[in-house]
Amino acid sequence: MRVLKAPLSALLLAGAGLTVAAQTPQVERIERGNLLLENVAEPSATTRAALAPYSDIRSAGFSGWRPDGKGMLILTRFAQTAQLHSVALPGAARFQLSWYDEPVANVLPSPNPAQPRVIYARDQGGNEQFALYALDLRDGRSTKLTADGSRNIQPVFSADGQTLAFGSNARNSADTDVWIWTAEGGRRILTQAEGAWSPSAFSADGKRLIVGRTISINDVRLSLVDVAGGDPQELVRAGGISTYGGGYAAAFVDSDRAVIYASSVGAQFASLRRIDLDTRTEQPFGPAINWDISEFSLSPDGRRIAAVWNEDGTSVLRILDAANGELLRELKPGTGVISRVEFSADSAQLGFSASRPQLPGDAFALDLADGTLTRWTHSESGGLAPESFVAADLIRYRSFDQIDGAPREIPAYVYRPQGSGPFPVLIDIHGGPEAQERPSFDPWIQFLAREMKVAVIAPNVRGSSGYGRSSLDSDNGLARMDSVRDIGSLLDWIATQPQFDAQRVMVYGGSYGGFMVLASMVEYSERLAGGVAIVAISNLRTFLENTSRYRVDLRRVEYGDEREPEMRKFMERTAPLNNASRISRPLFVIHGANDPRVPASEAEQMLAAVRDNGAEAWYMLARDEGHGFRKQANRQAMQAAVAAFIETVLLAPPPPPIATVADNEG
């Protein structure tokens, strides 16, 4: 560890290619391995000891069934990062298959047992330049499939496992094309067109491929393309837009004569639809439910569909007849989240991941014959009893405006410490902006509520997914600050609740949630104790000008086009960076140097502006991380630092009121 007292711009990120604003005040800086810290205090010994078991809690994510039939694949962490493991039987020991310093993601098993390959992705230092690898389960060797210096995503196998399709920006770094790989022929480009294209599903005969062009996170347009070559042909009728949950989920059914996908076109919520490929007629498929379908999967024998609905944040799993959409089985696990559903090769079992506030994530399997649910993994909870974890209470509070003549209500999950309070409050704001706070397990929230006695409130402000298309679009463009006003309304609600201390409230969030933190600190400094902004956007204009090229057009749909004069003026007028003089409470800025989404320059410029105005600012930067901290040691260091910030800022006596002009005149 080194303590440094030189200007940060002279020593920060040598070789990271960042332009750092000059800083006038002298601050104490500590360099600890790949971490650079400024004005960051250490937590008390009691807090550090209490945090330790929560930092060690593990989870396991179902990642598919082994192609050779020898159990399931999972992602879990035993050292610094999440790696690929195999589990032979329910409750059996985990056998590690990948061994890297960087985490493994996007696992895809081949459906061919004779060639038992597993595709996975890996980047470097969080830069999200994912390379795809093929792991041969027979000898444990991995082969790199993609070109250096490119971002490769969304791998999809043909039914025979002989052909792999994936999206790649190798052609020009801005556009994502669909590529094909075979063991015999290597890789070749299939589609070359402007925009972000990725594969979804092969036909059973392997001759056609469903591809999606992503216009925005919530707008994906489906087309068909011949694998032998040719231009994509629009799948839905001319002018149709297919917007669907579950990423790029789509499936050929009825001997490749039809396609099933999920769409919210003409409706508030995404539901399953079926299109006949001969007549191009579309019709609803499956039960009519006024909540979004989040993902679905077709069984290898083509007889069943497993679909997951997001009902007010909680998952409901339904098994449908693939021929007519009839409901065959329903699983409601209570408050919690189900993800990554996939049938076994014999179509007899359905694997998936499940998590709820009082259950760390684990892998499960559902027997489709008798409905038996089996837990395959039992992840360690740091020596803590899961039944003692805090539950998530779903509440709704009124915001400032109305919908159809009635007050708009904002859903939020509340994690309450035991006791009567009044408790200090941490408002945890999700990113996206189109993400959704859902009731899954979060060891950090459990630590705050159980050990620090801080109530955590996680709102789904307007613009969050899961509550209908109108709500999803209600913060776009020039309506951006309305979502910030939703936080102001939450502060009003907190002030009416006797179990909460309205004088001790902090905002916390990452990515777009970090933007919300900064904007809330601007608008409501006098009502907040402080804020923690992680990989945060400080100015939407500079963010759009500096984010990775492949992301710009996707984000302009949500935030607005900074090239248009009216939108540019709005972005500049509302940017937290340009209103930093209104931030008077302590701010903790955290970032990864390799962030391809929100460049670290967003953090640097905000840090300089806040300090230039005399406000207190802490800073942490990780040289080996990107959009969030994925390495265990870095996460532990970040959590310890935030815990110290909470001790210093939130748990201290409430700050004095900020004097106003009227106060001075009086």
C-alpha positions as CSV (number, residue, x, y, z in Angstrom):
1,M,0.0,0.0,0.0
2,R,1.3,3.5,-0.9
3,V,0.0,6.8,0.4
4,L,0.2,9.5,-2.3
5,K,0.0,13.2,-2.0
6,A,0.4,14.3,-5.6
7,P,-2.3,15.7,-7.9
8,L,-4.4,12.7,-9.1
9,S,-4.1,13.7,-12.7
10,A,-0.4,13.1,-12.6
11,L,-0.6,9.5,-11.4
12,L,-4.1,8.1,-12.1
13,L,-4.6,5.5,-14.8
14,A,-1.2,5.6,-16.5
15,G,-1.9,3.7,-19.7
16,A,-5.7,3.7,-19.3
17,G,-6.2,6.4,-21.9
18,L,-8.3,8.8,-19.7
19,T,-8.2,12.5,-19.6
20,V,-8.4,13.6,-16.0
21,A,-9.5,17.0,-14.8
22,A,-7.0,19.0,-12.8
23,Q,-7.8,19.2,-9.1
24,T,-7.1,22.1,-6.9
25,P,-7.5,20.7,-3.4
26,Q,-4.8,18.4,-2.0
27,V,-6.4,15.1,-1.0
28,E,-4.9,12.0,0.5
29,R,-4.7,9.2,-2.0
30,I,-4.0,5.5,-1.3
31,E,-2.8,3.1,-4.0
32,R,-3.7,-0.5,-3.0
33,G,-2.9,-3.0,-5.7
34,N,-5.3,-2.2,-8.6
35,L,-7.4,0.2,-6.4
36,L,-6.9,3.9,-6.1
37,L,-8.7,5.6,-3.2
38,E,-9.1,9.2,-2.2
39,N,-10.4,10.4,1.2
40,V,-11.8,6.9,1.8
41,A,-12.0,6.0,5.5
42,E,-11.8,2.5,7.0
43,P,-14.9,1.0,8.6
44,S,-14.9,0.3,12.3
45,A,-13.5,-3.1,13.4
46,T,-17.0,-4.1,14.5
47,T,-18.5,-3.2,11.1
48,R,-15.7,-5.0,9.2
49,A,-16.2,-8.2,11.2
50,A,-19.9,-8.0,10.7
51,L,-19.5,-7.6,6.9
52,A,-17.1,-10.5,6.4
53,P,-19.7,-13.4,6.3
54,Y,-22.0,-11.5,4.0
55,S,-19.1,-11.0,1.6
56,D,-18.4,-14.7,1.6
57,I,-22.0,-15.7,0.7
58,R,-22.1,-17.6,-2.6
59,S,-24.8,-18.3,-5.2
60,A,-25.1,-20.7,-8.0
61,G,-26.7,-20.0,-11.4
62,F,-28.1,-22.8,-13.6
63,S,-26.2,-22.6,-16.9
64,G,-27.7,-25.6,-18.8
65,W,-27.5,-29.4,-18.9
66,R,-24.3,-31.2,-19.8
67,P,-24.3,-32.4,-23.4
68,D,-23.1,-35.8,-22.4
69,G,-26.0,-36.3,-19.9
70,K,-23.8,-36.2,-16.8
71,G,-25.7,-33.6,-14.9
72,M,-26.0,-29.9,-15.1
73,L,-23.7,-26.9,-15.5
74,I,-23.6,-24.0,-13.1
75,L,-21.7,-20.7,-12.6
76,T,-20.5,-20.0,-9.1
77,R,-17.5,-18.4,-7.3
78,F,-15.0,-20.3,-5.2
79,A,-12.1,-17.9,-5.5
80,Q,-12.1,-14.4,-7.0
81,T,-14.5,-14.7,-9.9
82,A,-17.5,-16.8,-11.1
83,Q,-16.4,-19.9,-13.1
84,L,-18.0,-22.8,-14.8
85,H,-18.7,-25.9,-12.7
86,S,-20.4,-29.3,-13.3
87,V,-22.8,-31.0,-10.8
88,A,-23.4,-34.7,-11.5
89,L,-26.5,-35.2,-9.2
90,P,-28.6,-33.1,-6.9
91,G,-26.5,-32.1,-3.9
92,A,-23.4,-33.6,-5.3
93,A,-20.0,-31.9,-5.1
94,R,-19.2,-29.2,-7.7
95,F,-16.5,-30.0,-10.2
96,Q,-14.7,-26.9,-11.6
97,L,-14.3,-26.7,-15.4
98,S,-12.8,-23.3,-16.0
99,W,-10.0,-21.6,-14.1
100,Y,-9.5,-17.9,-15.0
101,D,-8.8,-14.7,-13.2
102,E,-11.6,-13.1,-15.3
103,P,-15.2,-14.3,-14.8
104,V,-16.9,-16.6,-17.3
105,A,-20.3,-15.8,-18.7
106,N,-22.9,-16.6,-21.5
107,V,-22.6,-20.4,-21.1
108,L,-24.2,-22.4,-23.9
109,P,-24.0,-26.3,-24.0
110,S,-24.1,-28.0,-27.3
111,P,-27.1,-30.3,-27.9
112,N,-24.9,-32.9,-29.5
113,P,-23.8,-35.6,-27.0
114,A,-21.3,-37.1,-29.5
115,Q,-19.4,-33.7,-29.5
116,P,-20.0,-32.4,-26.0
117,R,-18.9,-28.8,-26.3
118,V,-19.7,-25.9,-24.0
119,I,-19.5,-22.4,-25.3
120,Y,-18.6,-19.6,-22.9
121,A,-17.5,-16.0,-23.0
122,R,-14.7,-14.1,-21.3
123,D,-13.4,-10.5,-21.4
124,Q,-10.5,-8.7,-19.9
125,G,-10.7,-6.5,-16.9
126,G,-14.4,-5.7,-17.4
127,N,-13.9,-4.2,-20.9
128,E,-16.8,-6.3,-22.3
129,Q,-14.9,-7.3,-25.4
130,F,-16.2,-10.8,-25.0
131,A,-14.4,-13.6,-26.8
132,L,-16.2,-16.9,-27.3
133,Y,-14.5,-20.2,-26.4
134,A,-15.5,-23.8,-27.0
135,L,-14.7,-26.2,-24.1
136,D,-14.5,-29.9,-25.0
137,L,-15.8,-31.9,-22.1
138,R,-13.9,-34.9,-23.2
139,D,-10.4,-33.5,-22.7
140,G,-11.1,-30.3,-20.8
141,R,-9.4,-28.1,-23.5
142,S,-10.8,-24.8,-24.6
143,T,-10.5,-23.3,-28.1
144,K,-11.0,-19.6,-28.9
145,L,-13.6,-19.2,-31.7
146,T,-13.7,-15.4,-32.3
147,A,-11.3,-12.7,-33.5
148,D,-9.2,-10.6,-31.1
149,G,-10.4,-7.0,-30.4
150,S,-14.1,-7.8,-31.0
151,R,-17.2,-8.1,-28.9
152,N,-19.0,-11.4,-29.4
153,I,-22.4,-12.2,-27.9
154,Q,-25.6,-14.3,-28.0
155,P,-24.3,-17.7,-29.2
156,V,-26.9,-20.1,-30.5
157,F,-26.5,-23.7,-31.6
158,S,-28.3,-25.5,-34.3
159,A,-30.3,-28.6,-33.2
160,D,-27.5,-31.0,-34.3
161,G,-24.8,-29.0,-32.6
162,Q,-22.8,-28.7,-35.8
163,T,-23.3,-25.0,-36.4
164,L,-22.9,-22.0,-34.0
165,A,-24.3,-18.5,-34.7
166,F,-23.3,-15.5,-32.7
167,G,-23.3,-11.7,-32.9
168,S,-20.0,-9.9,-33.4
169,N,-18.8,-6.3,-34.1
170,A,-15.6,-7.5,-35.6
171,R,-16.4,-5.9,-39.0
172,N,-16.2,-2.2,-37.8
173,S,-16.7,-2.1,-34.0
174,A,-19.9,-0.1,-34.4
175,D,-22.3,-2.6,-36.0
176,T,-23.0,-6.1,-34.7
177,D,-23.4,-8.7,-37.5
178,V,-24.4,-12.3,-37.3
179,W,-21.6,-14.8,-37.8
180,I,-21.5,-18.6,-38.3
181,W,-19.0,-21.0,-36.9
182,T,-18.5,-24.7,-37.7
183,A,-15.7,-27.0,-36.6
184,E,-14.9,-27.8,-40.2
185,G,-15.2,-24.4,-41.8
186,G,-14.3,-22.0,-39.0
187,R,-16.1,-18.7,-38.9
188,R,-17.8,-16.6,-41.6
189,I,-20.0,-13.6,-41.6
190,L,-23.7,-14.2,-42.4
191,T,-25.3,-10.7,-42.3
192,Q,-23.7,-7.3,-42.9
193,A,-26.1,-4.5,-42.1
194,E,-26.2,-1.3,-40.1
195,G,-27.3,-1.8,-36.5
196,A,-27.1,-4.4,-33.8
197,W,-28.0,-7.9,-35.1
198,S,-27.9,-11.1,-33.1
199,P,-29.2,-14.7,-33.7
200,S,-32.1,-16.2,-31.8
201,A,-32.9,-19.7,-33.0
202,F,-32.2,-22.2,-35.8
203,S,-34.9,-24.1,-37.6
204,A,-34.9,-27.8,-36.9
205,D,-33.3,-28.6,-40.2
206,G,-30.6,-26.0,-39.5
207,K,-31.2,-24.1,-42.8
208,R,-32.9,-21.0,-41.5
209,L,-32.1,-18.7,-38.6
210,I,-34.2,-16.2,-36.7
211,V,-32.2,-13.0,-36.1
212,G,-33.1,-9.9,-34.2
213,R,-32.1,-6.3,-34.8
214,T,-32.0,-4.4,-31.6
215,I,-33.4,-0.8,-32.0
216,S,-33.4,-0.2,-28.3
217,I,-33.3,-2.4,-25.2
218,N,-37.1,-2.8,-25.5
219,D,-37.4,-2.9,-29.3
220,V,-36.1,-5.9,-31.2
221,R,-37.3,-6.6,-34.8
222,L,-37.3,-10.2,-36.0
223,S,-36.2,-11.5,-39.4
224,L,-35.5,-14.8,-41.1
225,V,-32.2,-15.5,-42.9
226,D,-31.0,-18.5,-44.8
227,V,-27.9,-20.0,-43.2
228,A,-26.4,-20.6,-46.7
229,G,-26.5,-16.8,-47.3
230,G,-28.8,-14.0,-48.2
231,D,-30.4,-10.9,-46.7
232,P,-32.6,-11.0,-43.6
233,Q,-36.3,-11.1,-44.5
234,E,-38.7,-9.4,-42.1
235,L,-40.6,-12.0,-40.0
236,V,-43.7,-10.0,-39.0
237,R,-45.8,-8.1,-41.5
238,A,-44.4,-4.9,-43.1
239,G,-44.0,-2.2,-40.5
240,G,-44.5,-4.6,-37.6
241,I,-42.3,-4.2,-34.5
242,S,-41.5,-7.1,-32.4
243,T,-40.7,-6.1,-28.8
244,Y,-40.3,-9.0,-26.5
245,G,-39.0,-10.0,-23.1
246,G,-36.5,-12.8,-22.6
247,G,-33.7,-11.2,-24.5
248,Y,-33.7,-12.8,-28.0
249,A,-36.1,-15.7,-27.3
250,A,-37.9,-17.1,-30.3
251,A,-38.6,-20.7,-31.4
252,F,-39.6,-22.6,-34.5
253,V,-42.5,-24.9,-33.9
254,D,-44.8,-27.2,-35.9
255,S,-42.1,-28.7,-38.0
256,D,-40.6,-25.3,-38.8
257,R,-43.9,-24.0,-40.2
258,A,-44.4,-21.4,-37.4
259,V,-42.5,-19.3,-35.0
260,I,-43.4,-18.4,-31.4
261,Y,-42.1,-15.2,-29.8
262,A,-43.2,-12.7,-27.2
263,S,-44.4,-9.2,-28.1
264,S,-45.9,-6.2,-26.5
265,V,-47.0,-4.6,-29.9
266,G,-50.4,-3.0,-29.4
267,A,-50.5,-3.9,-25.7
268,Q,-49.1,-2.8,-22.4
269,F,-47.5,-6.2,-21.6
270,A,-45.5,-8.7,-23.6
271,S,-47.3,-12.0,-24.3
272,L,-46.6,-15.0,-26.4
273,R,-47.6,-14.9,-30.1
274,R,-47.5,-17.4,-32.9
275,I,-46.9,-16.6,-36.6
276,D,-47.6,-19.0,-39.4
277,L,-44.7,-18.7,-41.9
278,D,-46.7,-19.7,-44.9
279,T,-49.6,-17.2,-44.5
280,R,-47.8,-14.7,-42.2
281,T,-50.9,-14.6,-40.0
282,E,-50.3,-13.9,-36.3
283,Q,-52.4,-14.9,-33.3
284,P,-52.0,-14.9,-29.5
285,F,-50.6,-18.0,-28.0
286,G,-51.1,-19.4,-24.5
287,P,-52.8,-17.8,-21.5
288,A,-53.8,-14.1,-21.5
289,I,-52.0,-12.5,-18.5
290,N,-51.6,-8.8,-17.9
291,W,-48.0,-9.1,-16.9
292,D,-44.8,-9.4,-19.0
293,I,-43.5,-12.7,-20.0
294,S,-39.8,-12.5,-19.2
295,E,-38.4,-15.6,-21.0
296,F,-39.4,-18.9,-22.5
297,S,-37.9,-22.1,-23.8
298,L,-39.0,-24.9,-26.2
299,S,-38.4,-28.5,-25.2
300,P,-36.1,-30.6,-27.5
301,D,-39.0,-32.9,-28.5
302,G,-41.0,-29.8,-29.5
303,R,-44.0,-30.7,-27.2
304,R,-43.7,-28.2,-24.4
305,I,-42.9,-24.6,-23.7
306,A,-41.7,-23.4,-20.4
307,A,-42.5,-19.7,-19.9
308,V,-41.8,-17.3,-17.0
309,W,-44.1,-14.4,-16.2
310,N,-43.0,-11.4,-14.2
311,E,-46.0,-10.7,-12.1
312,D,-45.4,-7.5,-10.1
313,G,-41.8,-8.4,-9.8
314,T,-42.3,-12.0,-8.7
315,S,-41.8,-14.9,-11.2
316,V,-44.5,-17.4,-12.1
317,L,-43.4,-20.5,-14.2
318,R,-45.9,-22.1,-16.5
319,I,-45.6,-25.2,-18.7
320,L,-47.6,-25.0,-21.9
321,D,-48.5,-27.4,-24.7
322,A,-46.5,-26.2,-27.7
323,A,-49.2,-27.3,-30.1
324,N,-52.1,-25.2,-28.7
325,G,-50.8,-23.2,-25.7
326,E,-52.9,-25.1,-23.1
327,L,-51.6,-24.7,-19.6
328,L,-50.2,-28.0,-18.3
329,R,-48.5,-27.0,-15.1
330,E,-47.9,-23.9,-13.0
331,L,-45.2,-23.2,-10.4
332,K,-45.6,-20.2,-8.0
333,P,-42.6,-20.2,-5.7
334,G,-43.8,-17.1,-3.7
335,T,-41.8,-13.9,-3.6
336,G,-38.8,-14.5,-5.7
337,V,-37.2,-14.6,-9.2
338,I,-36.8,-17.5,-11.7
339,S,-34.4,-17.3,-14.6
340,R,-32.5,-19.3,-17.3
341,V,-35.1,-22.0,-17.9
342,E,-33.9,-24.9,-20.1
343,F,-35.2,-28.4,-20.8
344,S,-33.0,-31.5,-20.4
345,A,-32.1,-33.3,-23.6
346,D,-34.8,-36.0,-23.0
347,S,-37.4,-33.2,-22.3
348,A,-38.2,-34.8,-19.0
349,Q,-36.8,-32.1,-16.7
350,L,-36.7,-28.3,-16.6
351,G,-33.6,-26.7,-15.1
352,F,-33.6,-23.1,-13.9
353,S,-32.1,-20.6,-11.3
354,A,-34.2,-19.3,-8.4
355,S,-33.6,-16.7,-5.8
356,R,-35.6,-14.9,-3.2
357,P,-34.7,-12.4,-0.4
358,Q,-34.3,-15.2,2.1
359,L,-32.6,-17.7,-0.3
360,P,-29.3,-17.2,-2.0
361,G,-29.5,-18.1,-5.7
362,D,-29.4,-21.8,-6.5
363,A,-30.0,-24.3,-9.3
364,F,-33.2,-26.3,-9.4
365,A,-34.9,-28.9,-11.6
366,L,-38.6,-29.6,-12.2
367,D,-39.7,-33.1,-13.1
368,L,-42.3,-32.6,-15.8
369,A,-44.0,-36.0,-15.2
370,D,-44.9,-35.6,-11.5
371,G,-44.1,-32.0,-10.7
372,T,-41.4,-32.8,-8.2
373,L,-39.1,-29.8,-7.6
374,T,-35.4,-30.7,-6.7
375,R,-32.8,-28.3,-5.5
376,W,-29.5,-29.3,-7.1
377,T,-27.1,-26.9,-5.4
378,H,-27.0,-25.6,-1.8
379,S,-24.9,-22.5,-1.8
380,E,-23.2,-21.4,1.4
381,S,-24.6,-18.4,3.2
382,G,-21.4,-17.4,5.0
383,G,-22.3,-19.4,8.1
384,L,-25.5,-17.3,8.5
385,A,-29.0,-18.9,8.8
386,P,-31.0,-18.0,5.7
387,E,-34.3,-18.1,7.6
388,S,-33.0,-15.1,9.6
389,F,-32.6,-12.9,6.5
390,V,-34.9,-9.9,6.1
391,A,-37.9,-10.3,3.8
392,A,-38.9,-7.8,1.1
393,D,-42.1,-6.0,1.6
394,L,-43.8,-4.6,-1.6
395,I,-45.3,-1.1,-1.0
396,R,-46.6,1.6,-3.3
397,Y,-46.3,5.3,-2.7
398,R,-47.9,8.3,-4.5
399,S,-45.8,10.4,-6.8
400,F,-46.4,14.0,-7.9
401,D,-48.7,13.4,-11.0
402,Q,-51.7,11.4,-12.1
403,I,-52.6,8.6,-14.5
404,D,-56.2,8.7,-15.8
405,G,-57.3,11.0,-13.1
406,A,-55.8,8.9,-10.2
407,P,-52.5,9.5,-8.4
408,R,-49.5,7.7,-10.0
409,E,-48.2,5.0,-7.6
410,I,-44.6,3.9,-7.6
411,P,-43.8,0.3,-6.4
412,A,-40.9,-0.2,-4.1
413,Y,-39.4,-3.0,-2.0
414,V,-38.7,-2.3,1.6
415,Y,-36.2,-4.2,3.7
416,R,-36.8,-3.4,7.4
417,P,-34.4,-4.0,10.3
418,Q,-35.9,-5.8,13.3
419,G,-37.2,-3.4,15.9
420,S,-39.3,-0.3,15.9
421,G,-36.9,2.4,14.7
422,P,-36.8,5.1,13.6
423,F,-34.2,3.7,11.3
424,P,-31.9,5.6,8.9
425,V,-32.8,4.8,5.2
426,L,-30.8,3.9,2.2
427,I,-32.6,4.4,-1.1
428,D,-31.3,1.9,-3.6
429,I,-32.0,3.0,-7.2
430,H,-31.6,0.4,-10.0
431,G,-30.0,1.1,-13.3
432,G,-31.1,0.5,-16.9
433,P,-33.1,2.8,-16.8
434,E,-35.3,0.0,-18.1
435,A,-34.3,-2.5,-15.4
436,Q,-36.6,-3.5,-12.5
437,E,-35.9,-4.0,-8.8
438,R,-37.1,-7.5,-8.0
439,P,-37.2,-9.6,-4.9
440,S,-34.1,-11.7,-5.3
441,F,-31.3,-12.3,-2.7
442,D,-28.8,-9.5,-2.1
443,P,-26.2,-10.1,0.6
444,W,-25.3,-6.4,0.7
445,I,-28.9,-5.4,1.5
446,Q,-29.1,-8.1,4.1
447,F,-25.9,-6.7,5.7
448,L,-27.3,-3.2,5.8
449,A,-30.6,-4.2,7.3
450,R,-29.4,-6.8,9.8
451,E,-26.1,-5.5,10.9
452,M,-26.1,-1.7,10.4
453,K,-29.8,-1.4,11.1
454,V,-30.4,0.6,8.0
455,A,-33.7,0.3,6.2
456,V,-33.3,-0.2,2.5
457,I,-36.0,1.0,0.1
458,A,-35.6,0.0,-3.6
459,P,-38.1,1.9,-5.8
460,N,-39.2,1.1,-9.4
461,V,-39.5,4.7,-10.6
462,R,-41.2,5.5,-13.8
463,G,-39.3,4.0,-16.7
464,S,-38.7,0.7,-15.0
465,S,-39.8,-2.4,-16.9
466,G,-42.5,-4.7,-15.6
467,Y,-45.4,-2.3,-15.3
468,G,-46.6,-1.8,-18.8
469,R,-45.4,-0.1,-21.9
470,S,-46.8,3.4,-21.0
471,S,-44.9,3.3,-17.7
472,L,-41.7,2.1,-19.4
473,D,-41.7,5.0,-21.9
474,S,-42.8,7.7,-19.4
475,D,-39.2,8.9,-18.6
476,N,-37.9,9.0,-22.1
477,G,-36.2,12.0,-23.6
478,L,-37.4,15.3,-22.2
479,A,-39.4,13.6,-19.4
480,R,-36.1,12.4,-17.8
481,M,-36.4,14.5,-14.7
482,D,-39.8,13.2,-13.8
483,S,-38.2,10.0,-12.6
484,V,-36.0,12.1,-10.3
485,R,-39.2,13.7,-8.9
486,D,-40.3,10.2,-8.1
487,I,-37.4,10.1,-5.6
488,G,-38.6,13.4,-4.1
489,S,-42.0,11.8,-3.6
490,L,-40.4,8.8,-1.9
491,L,-38.7,11.3,0.5
492,D,-42.1,12.7,1.2
493,W,-43.5,9.2,1.9
494,I,-40.5,8.4,4.2
495,A,-41.3,11.5,6.2
496,T,-44.8,10.1,7.0
497,Q,-43.5,6.7,8.3
498,P,-42.6,6.7,12.0
499,Q,-40.3,3.7,11.7
500,F,-38.0,5.7,9.4
501,D,-35.7,8.7,10.3
502,A,-36.4,11.3,7.6
503,Q,-33.3,13.3,8.8
504,R,-31.0,10.4,7.9
505,V,-31.6,9.3,4.3
506,M,-28.9,8.4,1.7
507,V,-29.2,7.6,-2.0
508,Y,-27.3,4.8,-3.6
509,G,-27.1,3.4,-7.1
510,G,-25.1,2.3,-10.1
511,S,-25.0,3.1,-13.8
512,Y,-28.2,5.0,-14.6
513,G,-29.0,4.5,-10.9
514,G,-25.8,6.4,-10.3
515,F,-27.2,9.2,-12.5
516,M,-30.3,9.2,-10.4
517,V,-28.1,9.5,-7.3
518,L,-26.3,12.5,-8.7
519,A,-29.5,14.1,-9.9
520,S,-31.2,13.5,-6.5
521,M,-28.2,15.0,-4.7
522,V,-28.7,18.1,-6.9
523,E,-32.4,18.4,-6.4
524,Y,-32.7,17.3,-2.7
525,S,-29.4,17.9,-1.0
526,E,-31.1,19.6,1.9
527,R,-33.1,16.4,2.5
528,L,-30.3,13.9,2.1
529,A,-27.3,12.9,4.3
530,G,-25.2,11.9,1.3
531,G,-25.0,9.7,-1.8
532,V,-23.0,6.8,-3.3
533,A,-22.7,6.9,-7.1
534,I,-21.3,3.8,-8.8
535,V,-20.3,3.8,-12.5
536,A,-22.5,6.9,-12.8
537,I,-23.5,9.0,-15.7
538,S,-22.8,12.7,-14.8
539,N,-23.9,14.3,-18.1
540,L,-26.0,12.5,-20.7
541,R,-24.5,14.5,-23.5
542,T,-20.9,13.6,-22.7
543,F,-21.9,10.0,-21.9
544,L,-23.5,9.6,-25.4
545,E,-20.4,11.2,-27.0
546,N,-18.0,8.9,-25.2
547,T,-19.7,5.5,-24.7
548,S,-18.7,2.6,-26.9
549,R,-19.8,3.0,-30.5
550,Y,-22.0,0.0,-30.6
551,R,-24.1,1.4,-27.8
552,V,-24.8,5.0,-29.0
553,D,-27.9,4.5,-31.2
554,L,-29.4,2.1,-28.7
555,R,-29.2,4.6,-25.8
556,R,-30.4,7.6,-27.9
557,V,-33.8,5.9,-28.1
558,E,-34.1,6.1,-24.3
559,Y,-32.1,9.3,-23.4
560,G,-32.7,11.4,-26.6
561,D,-30.4,12.4,-29.4
562,E,-27.7,14.8,-28.1
563,R,-27.2,16.1,-31.7
564,E,-30.6,17.7,-31.7
565,P,-30.4,21.3,-30.3
566,E,-33.5,21.1,-28.0
567,M,-32.3,17.8,-26.5
568,R,-28.8,19.0,-26.2
569,K,-29.9,22.1,-24.3
570,F,-32.1,19.9,-22.0
571,M,-29.2,17.5,-21.3
572,E,-26.9,20.4,-20.4
573,R,-29.5,22.2,-18.3
574,T,-30.3,19.1,-16.2
575,A,-26.8,17.5,-16.1
576,P,-25.7,16.8,-12.5
577,L,-22.2,17.9,-13.7
578,N,-23.4,21.4,-14.6
579,N,-25.4,21.7,-11.3
580,A,-22.6,20.4,-9.0
581,S,-22.7,23.6,-7.0
582,R,-26.1,22.5,-5.6
583,I,-24.6,19.4,-4.0
584,S,-23.7,20.2,-0.4
585,R,-23.7,16.7,1.2
586,P,-20.9,14.1,1.0
587,L,-20.7,12.1,-2.2
588,F,-18.8,8.8,-2.8
589,V,-17.9,8.2,-6.4
590,I,-16.9,4.7,-7.5
591,H,-15.9,3.5,-10.9
592,G,-14.0,0.9,-13.0
593,A,-11.2,2.2,-15.3
594,N,-12.2,-0.2,-18.2
595,D,-15.9,0.6,-18.2
596,P,-17.1,0.5,-21.9
597,R,-20.6,1.7,-21.1
598,V,-20.1,4.7,-18.8
599,P,-16.5,5.9,-19.3
600,A,-14.5,6.7,-16.2
601,S,-14.3,10.3,-17.5
602,E,-17.9,10.7,-16.3
603,A,-16.7,10.0,-12.7
604,E,-13.6,12.2,-13.0
605,Q,-15.4,15.2,-14.2
606,M,-18.1,15.0,-11.5
607,L,-15.5,14.5,-8.8
608,A,-13.6,17.6,-9.9
609,A,-16.8,19.7,-10.1
610,V,-18.0,18.7,-6.7
611,R,-14.6,19.4,-5.1
612,D,-14.3,22.7,-6.9
613,N,-17.4,23.7,-5.1
614,G,-16.1,22.7,-1.7
615,A,-18.2,19.7,-1.1
616,E,-16.8,16.5,0.5
617,A,-16.1,13.7,-2.0
618,W,-14.7,10.2,-1.6
619,Y,-13.4,8.3,-4.6
620,M,-12.5,4.7,-5.4
621,L,-11.3,3.5,-8.8
622,A,-10.4,-0.1,-9.8
623,R,-7.9,-0.4,-12.7
624,D,-9.0,-4.0,-13.4
625,E,-12.8,-3.5,-13.5
626,G,-15.4,-2.2,-15.9
627,H,-19.1,-1.5,-15.5
628,G,-19.3,-2.8,-11.9
629,F,-16.9,-4.8,-9.7
630,R,-16.8,-8.5,-10.5
631,K,-13.7,-9.6,-8.7
632,Q,-14.2,-10.7,-5.1
633,A,-11.4,-8.7,-3.5
634,N,-12.5,-5.6,-5.3
635,R,-16.1,-6.1,-4.2
636,Q,-15.0,-6.6,-0.6
637,A,-13.0,-3.5,-0.7
638,M,-15.8,-1.5,-2.1
639,Q,-18.3,-2.8,0.4
640,A,-16.0,-2.0,3.3
641,A,-15.5,1.5,2.0
642,V,-19.2,2.1,1.5
643,A,-19.9,0.7,5.0
644,A,-17.3,3.3,6.3
645,F,-19.1,6.0,4.3
646,I,-22.4,5.0,5.8
647,E,-20.9,5.0,9.3
648,T,-19.5,8.4,8.8
649,V,-22.3,10.1,6.9
650,L,-25.6,8.3,7.5
651,L,-25.2,7.0,11.0
652,A,-23.7,10.2,12.3
653,P,-25.9,12.9,13.9
654,P,-28.1,14.5,11.2
655,P,-26.5,17.3,9.3
656,P,-27.7,20.9,10.1
657,P,-30.3,22.3,7.8
658,I,-29.0,24.2,4.8
659,A,-29.5,27.9,5.2
660,T,-31.7,29.6,2.6
661,V,-31.9,33.2,1.6
662,A,-35.2,33.5,3.5
663,D,-33.5,32.1,6.7
664,N,-30.7,34.7,6.3
665,E,-33.1,37.5,5.8
666,G,-35.1,36.5,8.9
